Amino acid sequence: MVPSQKREVREPNSRAVEHFVDGVISDLNHNFPAALLSYQEALLYDSTAPAIYLAIGKDYLMLGKQESAIRSLKRCLDLNPKEIEARELLSKIYISDKKWDSAEKIIGEILSLDSNDLEAYYDLAQIALSKNDVEKAIAVYRRVLSLQPEPDPQLLLQLGELYLSSGHFEKAAEVYQKLIDFDPMEGLGYYGVGFAREAAGDTSAAVMYYGKALEFSPELVQARAQLSRIYSTRGDWDAALRVFTEALENDSTDVVNWLEMGNVYRQKGDTTLALETFQKIKDRFPQDWRVYLDVGRILLDKQEFLSAYHEFKKIIALSSETIWGWLFTGISLVHLDSLQQSESYLERAVDLAPDDPLANYYMGLVLSQRDRPEESTPYLEKALESRPKWVSALSVLAGVYETLKEYAISDSLFQSALAIEPDNAMVLNNYSYSLAQRKSRLDEAITMALKALGKEPENGAYLDTVGWIYFNLGEYDKALEFIHKAYSIRKESAEVAGHLGEVYDKLGMKQKAREVWEEALKLDQDNPEILKKLGRAFKE
């Protein structure tokens, strides 16, 4: 029989222990440099104690020295491969540095040592979400729920949101139902089921659950907003308004419900009652910038641009870090033809929200209209990153590339816009005019131009485009018919006047050509093309 071997248990070095205790005391006093010095002294007497390296790693982290911390924590693991705390600290470091693969590897080691470590699972889910791996995050959260004696309501909410975002509406409803089962008097579960039912297209069930949510949690403004939106979509305006009037009967100081009620009137098309409601809000809550935004947007819709401008300026005065005041003030100025003034407001809006598509679109639009096409391009492209099917942005960017004589890109953008909206009159007109200016594919251009004109027969710009294409096709009588009508509508346009002069000139009507070019010159005194035409006319 082989005699059993006793494992040797080594007594800790007393001097190492003494310095280690000093380090612990310094840590308790938040004197981390002193603690670190004590632990390093302890290593002189015992360089194989994993606890010392773990303590040193913690202090390096407190002092912001991550690389040194990592080395100490790894040394701790070399000496004690089963040490979990060192791994937890390493995983936190890797997560903060976005080194997802390294963090995932360490967390895997933690779970192999303790398969019930909830914090490790939460970290694993965070990594999955950071890598946009929603399905893995869902699997991890489900594992966490299986380990909990009672479900964590916040975890159920997060899991429900993940199911919604990935289109698993039935599973989302099941998760939110568990929240209801856990606490039937809390409205969030009912709201979640309602949202899932609505996303799946069952608005009747959604209405029932939103109503339950508000019964138990009247403060759930998002449930009230969703319920009102469903009623509004159905055209049941009385029910949509009742959602907020009932809330205001219980608490007339809730400005959100006042704002929502005003917006229901606005959606209904009753701007009079909407403005009356917003005026009540101004009287009661004059410092709430949101009411000025809502009023300003109504005024924009009514094309009362100067009044809208003054409303939006109030937002800046009340909340200077809010994008909407700067953005909509800039938009109002665009409509007021104050492009230079609008630029500074839009620039500030982009500074506050660099990825906002509307801010980038208007910034690009203003720069393009101010003859700065190279500067406008990045803004318009940024707008299209968020909204790639935004026809107005595609059309403006196409015009910018046309100005830059990048015709292949310009044509591609126009074609993309028409693929989305084949009957968009503005795009049809702009594309056909671009081709006419280049004297390219004129048969295709006239087809598009006539289609645009069919949508808006009295549009002077569209009439001019059709006439100009006929001019380039050599059909001068037809050109005269359309451009003369365009000029009668747009006498303020030097461009249309210039075109009409060209037609008169081709038809041998030299005096009329000279007269209309002189009118054009009054509108645009420095136009080199018109000056050249007049010079030629006088020589003749």
N, C-alpha and C positions, 0 to 999 in steps of 0.2 A: 504494500500500500504506500502510495506516494504521500509523504507528509504535506499537509496544507501549508501554503505560504501566506504569512500575514503581510497585509499592505502597510508599508511604512508611512506613518503620519508624522509629518515634519512640523515641529513647533515653530510659530512665527518668530522672526527675529525681534527682540524686545526694542532695540533702537529703531528698527523700521516701524514698529507699531507706534512708538512715541512720536516720531515725525508724522506718521499718517494721522494720528489724532490731532496734532497741531494743525494739519491741513484741513481736517474736518471743521475744527473750530473757526479757522479763518474763512472757510466757505460759509459757515453760518452767519458770520459777520460781513459777508459779501466782499471780503478782501481777497479777490481771486488771485492777484499776483503773489501775495504772501502764501496763499494755499498752494499754488503751483510750486513755489520754492520749497515748501515743506515736503510735498510729495516727491519732488526730485531728490531731496535729501534722503527720503525713505528708500528710494531705489538704490542708493549707495550701499544699503545694508541688505536689501532683498530685491533683486532685479527680476525675480520670477513670479511676483505676486500680481495676478490679473486685476485685483481690486485697485491697486495703485495706478495702473495704466488707465483703467476706467475712470478714476477720479481725475487724472491728468487730462484725459480727453474731454471731460465735462468742462473743466476750467478753461481749456483752450477755446472751447465753443463759447463760453461766457465772454471771453476776451476777443472774440471775432476771428480767431486764427483757425480756420477750417482745415487747412492742409495738415497742420500739426495735430489737430484733433483726430483726423482720419488715421494718421500713422499710429497714434496712441491706442485708438479703439481697435485697430487691426491687430496690434501687438497683444492687446487683451484677449482677443479671440484666438490668437496663436497659442496662448497659454491656457485658455479655457474655452474650447470650441462650443460649449453648451451655454455660454453667457448670452442671455437674451437682451439685456439692457443695452449692451454695446451695439448689438445689431439694430435695435430700435433707433438709437442715436444716429447710426450710419444711414439708416433708411431716411430719416428726417433730413439729413444733410443732402443726400442725393435727390430727394424730392424738391427741396428748396432750390437746388441747382438745375432742376429739370433733367437730371440724368436718370430717365425713367427705367432703362434696362438694368442699371446697377441697383436702383432701388427695388425693382421687382425681384431681382435675384436674392437680395438680402431678406426681403419679406418672405420669400419662399422658404428660406432657411429658418426664419422665426416660426413659421407655421408648421414646419417639419418637427420642430421642438415642442410647439404648443399649438395644436390644431384648433384650439378654442380662443385664440388671442383676437378679441374683437377689434382692438385698435389696429392690428396688422391688416385685418380685412378692410377696415375703413380706408386705410392708406392705399391698399391695393385697388379699391374702387376709385379713389381719387386719381391714381395713376391711369387707370383705364379711361376715365373721363377726359383726362388731359391728353390722351392719345386718341380721343374720339371713338373709343371702342365701347359703345353703349351696351352692346350685348354682354360683354364681359362684366361691365359694371353692374348690370342687372343680376347676373349670376352670382356675383360676390355679395350683393345686398340680400339676395334670397338666402344665401348661406348664413349671413349674419342673423337674419330673422329666425332661421331654424335653430340657432343657438340661444336665442333670447327667451327667457321664461314668459315674458310679456313683450309684445311688439313695441318698438320705439316709434311713437307717432311721427316724429320728424323723419325717420327712415322710411316709413310708409308713404309719407308725402313725397319724398325724393324719388322713391321707386315708382310711384304713380306717375310723376312727371317724366321719368325716363321712358316708361311704357307709352305715354302720350307722344313724346317726341319721336319715338320710333314707329308710331302708327299702330301699336298693339292696344287698341281701344278697349277690347273686352278684358284683357288682363289688367289694364289700368283701372277699370271699373271694379274688378275683383279686389284689387289692393285697397282702393278707397272704401269698399264695403267693409273690409277688415278694420279700417279706421272707425267706421260707424259702429261696428260690433264692439270695438274697444271702448268707445265713448259715444253713445248714441245721442248725447246732449250737446255735442260739439258740431258746428256747422261745416267745418272744413271737409269732412268726409263726404257729406251730401253734395257740397260744391264740386268736389273732385269727380264723383260719379256723374253729376250733371254735365260737367265739362266733357267727360269721356263719351257720354251718350250723345251730346251735341256734335262732337267730332266725328262720331260714327253715323251722323245724319238723323238721329232720333230726337228731334227737337221737342216732341211732346213729353218724352221721359225727362229730357233736360229741364223743361219748365217745372215739372213736379219736383225734381231734386233741388233746383235753385230755390224754389219756394220753401222747401224744408230747411235748406241752409240758412235762409233769412229768418225762418221761424226760431231757430235755435241760436243763431249768431247774427243779429240785425246789423252789426257793424261790418259785415262782409260786403264792402262796396263792390268788389269784383263780381260777386254773385248778382247783386242788384244791376250792375251794368250789363252783364251777359243776358239776364232775363229781359231787361228793357230792349236790348239789341234784337233779341228774337222777336219780340212783339213788333218792333219797328220794321223788321224785315218782312213780317206778315202784313204790314200796313195797319196794324191794330194800335193806332196812336194813343187811344184812350187808355188802353192797358199799359202801354209803355210809360205814359205820364203818371199813371196811378202808382207804379212802382216807386216813384220818387216823392209824389205828394204824400203817400202814406208814411214814408220815412220822415218827411219834414214835419208831419203832424206830431210825430213822437219827439223829434229833435230839430227845431228850426235853425239851430246854430251850425248845422253840418254843411259847410260850404260846398263839399263835393256833390252832395245831392242837389243843391241849387244849380250848380254848373251842369250836371248831367241833365236836369230837367230842361234847362235852356237849350242844350244841344239836341234834345228830342224835338223841341219846337223847330229848331233849325233844320233838322233832317226832314221834318214834316213839310218844310217849305214855308212855315209861318214865321217869317223874319220879324214881324211886328211883335208877336208875343215873345219870341226869342230875345229881342232887344229889350223888351219890358222886363223880362226875367233877369237879364244880365244887369240892367240898371238897378234893380233891387239888390243884386249882389254888390254892385259898386257902392251903393248907399250903406250897406251893412258891413261889407268887408273891403274897404277901399285899398287896403295894402296887399290884397291877394292878386298877384300879377296874372293869374290864369284867366280871370274874367276879361282883361284887356286883350288877351290873345283871342278869345272867342269872339268878342265884339269886332276886333280888327279883321278877322277872317270873314265875318259876314259882310263887312264893308268892302273888303276886296272882291267878294263875289258880286256885290252890287256895283262894282267899278267906281266906288267912291274912294279913290286912292289917297287923296290928301287926308281925309278923315281917318282912314285906316292907318296911315303913317303916324298920326298923332297918338293913336291908341297903342301902337307897337312901341313908340318911343317911351311910353309910360312903363312898359315892361323893363326896359333897360334901367330906368330910374329906380325901380323897385327891386330888381334882381339882376344885377349887371353880369353875373356869371351864368345866366340862363341863355342858351343858344337862341331861343325863339324870338326874343326881342330884337336881337341883332339881325337874324335871318329875315324876319318878315318886314322889318324896317327897310332892309336892303331891297327886298322884293317890291315893296311899295314904291320905292324910289325908281326902280327899273320901269314900273308902269307910268311913273311921272316923267320919264325920259331924263332923269337926273343920274346918268350912268356913272359919272365921275364920283358923285357923292355916295352912290350905292356901293361902290367898290370897297370903301373902308369898312362899312357895316358887314358886308358879306365876308370880307377877309377875317374879321373878328369872329364871325360865326364858324368859319372853317377852323380857326384856331381852337375854339371851344369844343368842336366836334369834328375832328379831321376826317372821319369816315362817313359823315352824314351825306346821303346822296343828293338831297335837295340843296344843301348849302354848296356842294361842289358843282352841281348843275348850274345854279345861278351865277356862281363865281366865273365859271367857264363861259357862260352866255354873255356876261358883261364884258369880259376880256375880248371875246370874239367880236362883239359889236363895237368895241373901242379899237379895232384893227390891231389886236395883239394876239394873233392866232397861235404862235408858238407857246405863249404863256397859258392860253386857254386849254390847250390839249390835255395836260395832266389832270385838270379838274374834271373835265367831261369824261375822261376815261375812268377816273375814280368813281364818278357817279354811276357809270355803267357796270362797274365791278359788283355793286350791290344790286343794281336793277338792270340786268343785261337786256331786257326786252322793253326798255323805256324808249318809246318811239321818238319823243321830242328830243331826248339827249342824243340818240343816234342821228337824227336829222341835223341838229346843230353841229355835231362833230363832223358829219359828212361835209357840211358847208365850210368848216374850218380847214379840212384837208383839201377841199377844192381851192380855197384861197392860197394854200401852200403848194398848189399844182401837183398834189399827190392824188391824181385822178383815179388810180386803181383802188386805193383805199377808200376814197370818197364814194365811188360807185358801189363798192362792196357794202358800205354802211347804209347807203340809200336802199340797196336791194334787201338788206337785212330788215330795215324798217318796214318795207313794203311786204315782206314775207309775213310779218306780224300783223300789219294792218293794210291790206291791199287797197282799201278804198280811202286811205287817209289823204285828203285833198291837199293839205300843206306839203306833205312829202312828195306826192305826185307832181305838184307844181315846182317845188324846189329842184327836184331831180331833173325834170324836163327842161327847166331854165338853164341848169348847169350844162346839160348836153347842148342846148341851143348856143350858149356862149362859146362852146368849143366847136360848134358846127359838126357835132358828132351824132350819129344814129338819130337823125332828125325824124324819120318815120316813126320810130319808137317814141321819141320825145313828144310828137304832136298827139299821139294816142293817149299818152299819160296826161298831157296838158288839157286836152278836151274832156277827159274823164274828171279831172279836178274842177274844171269850169262847170261841168254838169252838176257837181255838188253845190257850187256857189256861183250861180250865173252872174251876179252883180259884183263879184270881187274884182276890183280894179287890177290888182297884181296878177290874178290869174288870166284876165283878159289880155294884159300886156304880154304875158308869157306866150299865149297862143298866137298873138299877132307877131311877136318877135320870131317865133319858129317859122311862121309862114313867110316872113321877110327873108329868113335864111334859106328857105326853100325856093325863093324867087317868086312867090305868089303875092305880089305887092298890093293888089286890090283887096285881097282877103286880109292882108296885114293891116291895111289902112282901116278897114271896118272894125277890127278888134282893138287896135291901138288907139284909134280916135275915141272909141267908147271908154277905154281905160283912162284916157286923158281927161275926159269929161267928169270922171269919178275921182281921179287922183291928180288934180291940177297942181298939188303941192309937190309932186314927185319930179325931180329934175331928170331922173332916169327915164321915166315914161315920156317926158317931153323930148328928151334926146332921141328916143326911138321914133317918135312921131315925125320929128324933123328928118330922120333918115328915110322914112317912107316917102314923105313929100319930095325929098331930093331925088329918090329913085324914080318917082312918077313925073319928074320934070317940073314940079311945083316949087321952084327955087325961092320965090318970095315968101311963101308960107313956111318953107323950111327955115329960112332965116328968122322969121318972126317967132317961131316956136322955140328955136334955139336961144334967141335972146331972152325969152321967158325962162328957159331952163337956166340960163346964166344968172338971172336974178335969184334963183333958188339955190344955186351952187356956184358961187363966183370964182372959185379956184379950180373948177373941173377942167382938167387938161383936154379931155376928149371934146367937150363942147367948145372950148376955146379954139381948138384946132379946126373943128367943123365950121365955126363962124368965120374964121380966118380964110378958109377955103371958099366959103360962100361969098364973102366980100370981094375976093379976087376975081370970082366969076362974074 
